Amino acid sequence: MNSHKKLRRSSTNRVISGVLGGISEYLDWNAVLVRILYVVLAFTPGINVVAIIGYIIMMFTIPSDTPGSGSAFDQFKTTLSGGTSNDKSRKVIHNVEEKDVHDDKKRGQ
């Protein structure tokens, strides 16, 4: 195994979020085999809750292999903040006057 490899969610080999595709690429395994093993774990009594919660945690913590995008958690925070991760500053508008568009109706004209 290459020591320079990093675990990333796959953007090309994905069904839900690319976690299992990224694991299969990292381990150099067949993605179908990894998915079958995960489904077996997800339906095994006693392990199924751990497997499902583990998948959700990995989905939000493992970064994507797409350049410029972080983990799903980072993307979720960006969505909640209403901007992009590169947009760190606020836009300020100067010399603006407020005018009521219905001002003519108030005066009876």
Solvent accessible surface area in square Angstrom, and as a share of the most:
residue,aa,sasa,rsa
1,M,163,0.73
2,N,88,0.45
3,S,104,0.67
4,H,156,0.70
5,K,64,0.27
6,K,144,0.61
7,L,65,0.32
8,R,87,0.32
9,R,11,0.04
10,S,1,0.00
11,S,45,0.29
12,T,124,0.72
13,N,47,0.24
14,R,106,0.39
15,V,113,0.65
16,I,130,0.66
17,S,8,0.05
18,G,2,0.02
19,V,2,0.01
20,L,23,0.11
21,G,0,0.00
22,G,2,0.02
23,I,34,0.17
24,S,2,0.01
25,E,79,0.36
26,Y,70,0.27
27,L,59,0.30
28,D,104,0.54
29,W,130,0.46
30,N,97,0.50
31,A,12,0.09
32,V,89,0.51
33,L,86,0.43
34,V,12,0.07
35,R,50,0.18
36,I,95,0.48
37,L,83,0.41
38,Y,44,0.17
39,V,75,0.43
40,V,90,0.52
41,L,80,0.40
42,A,16,0.13
43,F,161,0.67
44,T,44,0.26
45,P,118,0.74
46,G,72,0.69
47,I,77,0.39
48,N,48,0.25
49,V,92,0.53
50,V,104,0.60
51,A,13,0.10
52,I,84,0.43
53,I,91,0.46
54,G,25,0.24
55,Y,22,0.08
56,I,80,0.40
57,I,99,0.50
58,M,57,0.25
59,M,40,0.18
60,F,71,0.30
61,T,84,0.49
62,I,17,0.09
63,P,42,0.26
64,S,10,0.07
65,D,60,0.31
66,T,61,0.36
67,P,128,0.80
68,G,87,0.83
69,S,34,0.22
70,G,26,0.25
71,S,10,0.07
72,A,18,0.14
73,F,101,0.42
74,D,62,0.32
75,Q,76,0.34
76,F,107,0.45
77,K,103,0.44
78,T,34,0.20
79,T,102,0.60
80,L,128,0.64
81,S,90,0.58
82,G,70,0.67
83,G,30,0.29
84,T,91,0.53
85,S,63,0.41
86,N,138,0.71
87,D,77,0.40
88,K,174,0.74
89,S,85,0.55
90,R,222,0.81
91,K,182,0.77
92,V,106,0.61
93,I,143,0.72
94,H,138,0.62
95,N,158,0.81
96,V,104,0.60
97,E,164,0.74
98,E,177,0.79
99,K,165,0.70
100,D,60,0.31
101,V,122,0.70
102,H,101,0.45
103,D,43,0.22
104,D,83,0.43
105,K,154,0.65
106,K,149,0.63
107,R,163,0.59
108,G,70,0.67
109,Q,157,0.70
